[in-house]
Structures are given as C-alpha cells and as structure tokens.
C-alpha cells in the first residue's frame, strides 16, 4: 500500500504549510508521519538544512485523540494537544510567532 501525504480541501490537496523557517506537514493520519519526516529530513539535508527534533511535534488538528509519540532514527517526536504562540514586540510592531512547535506534523 502506498502512502500519499496531504489533506484534501474541496478539489485541492495540501501537503504542507511553510512560513519563514517553520513547516507544518499535513497528513491524513499519523500512520505516515515517520515516513514523511524521514523524506522531509532527507530533502532538507540536500539544502544544508536540519530538523530541530526537540521542536518537532505531532498534533491532531481536526478531531480525535492525540496521536502517539513516534521515533525517527532515534529522535523522539512528541505528540502535542496544543499549539503555543507568543506575542513579540519589535520596534513597536506587534506580531504573533510560533514558539513551539516550530516543526508541526499535523494529522
């Protein structure tokens, strides 16, 4: 059986969301999270980029129970039930930035 990452919204399929140095991989279930993270890690390494494993989290964004923690090549990826945002103030401009998880695998 092949695994196809991404979620379908109408007739569109979304596989990820990227903003600055944060990435959310979108998966239909937690089943393919390990495979997707390994693929993402391999692709990023070709560009000289690394995944921050302590910041990488799994989160169920639709409904249902929290997915189980997984291991990717000895790195534990914990499941999280919430997304943490912080408000930062620079030069009197206020914006929201993701603090944790910086790398979110949404299922």
C-alpha positions in Angstrom: 0.0 0.0 0.0 1.4 3.4 -0.9 1.2 6.4 1.3 0.1 9.8 -0.1 0.7 12.7 2.2 -1.6 15.7 2.3 -5.2 16.6 3.1 -8.0 17.3 0.6 -10.0 20.5 0.8 -12.5 20.6 -2.0 -10.6 19.7 -5.1 -7.2 20.8 -3.8 -4.6 18.7 -2.0 -2.3 20.4 0.6 0.8 18.7 1.7 2.5 21.4 3.8 2.4 24.9 5.1 5.6 26.9 5.2 6.3 30.3 6.8 9.9 31.5 7.3 11.7 28.6 9.0 8.6 26.9 10.2 6.9 24.0 8.4 3.7 22.1 9.0 3.4 18.8 7.2 -0.3 17.9 6.7 -1.1 14.2 6.8 -4.5 12.3 6.7 -3.4 10.2 9.7 -0.4 9.7 12.0 0.4 6.4 10.1 2.7 8.1 7.6 4.3 10.6 10.0 7.6 8.7 10.3 7.9 8.2 6.5 7.0 11.9 5.8 9.5 13.2 8.4 12.3 11.0 7.0 11.6 12.2 3.5 11.5 15.8 4.7 14.7 15.4 6.6 16.5 13.9 3.6 15.2 16.7 1.3 16.2 19.4 3.7 19.7 17.9 4.2 20.4 18.3 0.5 20.0 22.0 1.0 22.2 22.1 4.1 19.2 22.3 6.5 18.5 20.3 9.6 15.3 19.5 11.5 15.2 20.6 15.1 13.9 17.4 16.6 13.1 18.8 20.1 10.9 21.4 18.4 9.2 18.9 16.2 5.7 17.9 17.4 2.7 15.8 16.2 -0.8 17.3 16.6 -4.2 16.2 15.6 -5.8 19.4 14.3 -9.2 18.0 13.3 -10.7 15.7 15.9 -10.0 12.6 17.8 -7.3 11.6 20.3 -3.8 12.9 20.4 -1.5 10.8 18.1 1.1 8.7 19.8 4.8 9.8 20.1 7.0 8.4 17.3 10.7 7.9 16.8 12.6 8.9 13.7 16.1 7.5 13.5 16.4 7.6 17.3 14.8 11.1 17.7 11.6 11.2 19.7 8.8 13.3 18.2 6.3 14.0 20.9 2.6 14.5 20.4 1.1 17.8 21.5 -2.5 18.7 22.2 -2.0 22.4 21.8 -0.1 24.9 19.7 1.8 27.6 21.6 2.0 31.1 20.2 3.8 34.1 21.7 3.4 37.7 21.1 6.6 39.5 20.3 7.1 43.3 20.2 9.8 44.7 18.0 10.1 48.4 17.1 6.5 48.9 18.4 5.2 46.4 15.8 3.4 43.5 17.4 3.2 40.2 15.6 2.5 36.6 16.5 5.2 34.0 16.1 5.2 30.3 16.6 7.3 29.3 19.6 6.5 25.6 19.9 6.2 23.5 17.9 8.4 25.1 15.3 8.0 22.0 13.2 4.5 20.7 13.4 3.3 17.5 11.8 -0.5 18.0 11.6 -2.6 14.9 11.3 
